[in-house]
């Protein structure tokens, strides 16, 4: 099933200067407007993808502790060098505290929702015994579906980046939205339960998502409210910058440091 994601296939073992919304066009549009709020220039960093197309280390590497990150473009680090992403900074804290060999495994990909993250985590759990999962939950409205084609499509009420069909009426229904997110979180919870520890927070305050995550059914998902920090920008001018990511990594660390005590 993982092979149906065309983006992943095209990015395997590739390195590129730009990716997704971090493009020369967006840089030109936003750089002059944002000025000092955008600390990066073209050529400051590149995107390197592993042999499955994720922006992280190869999954074949040996590891003393298996740590996995989930999310969308914020967590993949669009517009940022790897070392400035909250995931990498959190992993650096874990490495320093434990003095263990821990590869950087990040299953995040731009534009993806909780449907995709549950699929990726299930797929990854077949390869590795997962010890810890740390997640920045994507926006609720993002759905994946197959319609009139065998190629996976992604639906987002905010972008409408597909041919308008009857699925729009279904996907924009509040009850269906709640059900779909509940189902995907159930899959994630079942993977994590009795096998690993998961801490998660939403990309930004979303009341409905908060209510779903606080349901007693999800005992394995340790939820905390959204982090709302500095609004400095990444190179693409559309994502949070390095100060926000450092603050988010510090916020996670406050919640999880006790897990790595000797």
C-alpha positions in Angstrom: 0.0 0.0 0.0 2.9 2.3 0.7 3.8 2.2 -3.0 0.6 4.1 -3.9 2.2 7.3 -2.6 3.8 8.7 -5.8 5.6 11.4 -4.0 7.5 8.8 -1.9 8.5 6.8 -5.0 9.8 9.8 -6.8 11.9 11.0 -3.9 13.7 7.8 -3.0 17.5 8.4 -2.4 17.2 11.9 -3.9 18.6 15.2 -2.7 17.1 18.5 -3.8 17.4 22.2 -3.0 13.7 22.8 -2.9 10.6 20.7 -2.0 6.8 21.2 -1.8 5.9 24.8 -0.8 9.6 25.6 -0.3 10.1 26.7 -3.9 12.0 29.4 -5.7 8.7 31.1 -6.5 7.5 31.2 -2.9 10.9 32.4 -1.8 10.7 35.3 -4.2 7.2 36.2 -3.0 7.8 36.0 0.7 11.4 36.9 1.2 11.1 40.7 0.7 7.8 40.8 2.6 9.0 38.9 5.6 12.6 40.3 5.7 14.2 39.5 9.0 11.5 37.0 9.9 12.9 34.5 7.3 16.5 33.6 8.3 17.2 31.3 5.3 18.6 31.9 1.8 18.6 29.7 -1.3 21.5 27.2 -0.9 21.5 27.3 2.9 20.3 23.7 3.1 18.9 20.8 1.0 16.4 18.0 1.3 17.8 14.5 1.5 15.4 11.5 1.3 16.0 7.9 2.4 15.5 4.8 0.4 11.8 4.9 1.0 11.4 8.6 0.2 11.1 10.0 3.8 13.3 12.9 4.9 15.2 10.9 7.5 17.8 8.2 8.1 17.4 4.8 6.4 15.2 2.4 8.3 17.8 -0.4 7.9 20.1 1.3 10.4 20.6 -0.5 13.7 19.1 1.3 16.8 19.3 0.9 20.5 15.9 2.6 21.0 13.3 2.8 18.2 11.9 6.3 18.1 9.4 7.3 15.4 7.9 10.8 14.6 4.5 11.4 12.9 3.1 14.5 11.3 2.7 16.6 8.2 4.8 19.4 6.6 5.5 21.0 10.0 7.1 17.8 11.2 8.8 17.0 8.0 10.4 20.4 8.3 9.4 22.1 5.1 11.5 25.3 4.7 14.0 24.2 7.4 17.3 22.4 7.6 17.0 19.1 9.4 18.8 20.2 12.5 16.2 22.9 13.1 13.1 20.7 13.0 11.5 20.0 16.4 11.8 16.2 15.8 15.5 16.3 15.3 16.0 18.6 18.2 13.9 16.3 20.5 15.8 13.3 19.3 19.1 15.1 20.0 18.0 15.6 23.6 17.1 11.9 23.9 20.5 10.9 22.4 22.3 13.1 24.9 20.3 11.9 27.9 20.6 8.2 27.0 24.0 8.1 25.2 22.4 5.5 22.9 22.6 5.0 19.1 19.2 6.2 17.8 18.7 6.9 14.1 16.4 9.7 13.0 13.2 8.1 11.8 10.5 10.6 10.7 7.4 9.3 8.9 6.0 12.8 8.3 5.1 14.1 4.9 3.7 17.4 3.7 -0.1 17.7 3.2 -0.9 14.4 4.9 -3.6 13.8 7.5 -4.2 11.3 10.3 -5.4 8.7 7.8 -2.0 8.6 6.2 -0.2 8.7 9.5 -2.1 5.6 10.8 -1.2 3.8 7.6 2.5 4.8 7.7 2.7 3.8 11.4 1.1 0.4 10.8 3.5 -0.2 7.8 6.5 0.8 9.9 5.5 -1.4 12.8 5.8 -4.4 10.6 9.5 -3.6 10.1 10.4 -2.5 13.6 9.3 -2.8 17.2 8.4 0.8 18.1 9.5 2.0 21.5 8.4 5.6 21.3 6.1 7.7 19.0 6.0 11.5 19.1 3.4 13.2 16.9 2.2 16.6 15.8 -1.3 15.7 14.7 -2.2 17.2 11.3 -5.3 19.3 10.7 -8.6 17.4 10.9 -10.0 18.1 7.5 -7.3 16.2 5.6 -8.6 12.9 4.2 -7.2 10.3 1.7 -9.3 8.4 -0.7 -9.5 6.5 -4.0 -12.0 7.7 -6.5 -12.2 7.0 -10.3 -8.6 5.9 -10.1 -6.2 3.6 -8.3 -3.9 6.5 -7.4 -4.3 7.8 -3.8 -5.7 11.3 -3.6 -5.7 13.7 -0.7 -8.6 15.9 0.2 -8.4 19.1 2.1 -11.3 21.5 2.5 -8.9 24.5 2.6 -7.1 23.8 -0.7 -9.7 22.0 -2.9 -6.8 20.6 -5.0 -8.8 18.0 -6.8 -11.8 17.7 -9.2 -14.9 18.6 -7.2 -17.1 15.6 -6.7 -19.8 14.2 -4.4 -17.0 13.3 -2.0 -16.8 16.9 -1.0 -20.2 16.8 0.6 -19.3 13.7 2.5 -15.9 14.8 3.7 -17.1 18.2 4.9 -19.8 16.6 7.1 -18.9 17.1 10.8 -20.1 13.7 11.9 -18.1 11.9 9.2 -15.1 14.1 10.0 -15.3 13.0 13.7 -15.8 9.4 12.7 -12.8 9.2 10.3 -10.4 10.8 12.8 -11.7 8.6 15.6 -11.1 5.5 13.4 -7.5 6.5 12.4 -6.6 7.4 16.1 -8.0 4.0 17.1 -5.6 2.3 14.6 -2.7 4.3 16.0 -3.7 3.6 19.6 -3.9 -0.2 18.9 -0.4 -0.1 17.4 1.0 1.8 20.3 -0.9 -0.1 23.1 1.3 -2.5 25.1 4.2 -2.0 22.8 5.4 1.6 23.1 4.7 5.1 24.4 3.2 7.9 22.4 3.0 11.7 23.2 1.0 13.9 20.8 -0.2 17.4 20.3 -2.2 19.1 17.5 -0.5 21.5 14.9 -2.6 24.2 16.4 -5.6 24.5 18.8 -8.5 22.5 17.3 -11.4 21.9 19.8 -12.9 18.9 18.0 -9.5 17.1 17.9 -8.8 17.9 21.5 -12.1 16.3 22.5 -11.3 13.1 20.4 -7.8 12.8 21.9 -9.1 13.2 25.4 -11.6 10.3 25.1 -10.9 7.5 27.6 -10.7 4.9 24.7 -7.2 6.2 23.8 -5.3 5.3 26.9 -2.0 4.9 25.0 -2.0 8.4 23.5 -0.6 10.9 26.0 -2.1 14.2 24.7 -1.2 17.8 25.6 -2.6 21.1 24.3 -1.2 22.7 21.2 2.0 24.7 21.5 1.6 28.3 20.4 4.9 30.0 20.2 6.9 32.3 18.0 5.6 33.0 14.5 8.9 33.4 12.8 8.9 31.8 9.3 10.7 29.1 7.5 12.3 29.6 4.0 9.0 29.1 2.2 7.3 31.9 4.1 4.4 29.6 5.0 5.6 27.4 7.9 6.9 28.1 11.3 10.6 29.0 11.7 13.4 27.6 13.9 12.4 29.5 17.1 9.0 27.8 17.0 10.5 24.4 16.4 12.9 24.8 19.3 10.1 25.8 21.6 8.0 22.8 20.5 11.0 20.5 21.1 11.5 21.9 24.6 7.7 21.5 25.3 7.9 17.9 24.3 11.0 17.3 26.4 9.3 18.7 29.5 6.6 16.0 29.0 8.9 13.0 28.1 12.3 13.5 29.7 11.3 11.2 32.6 10.9 8.3 30.2 14.6 8.3 29.6 15.9 8.4 33.1 18.4 5.6 33.9 
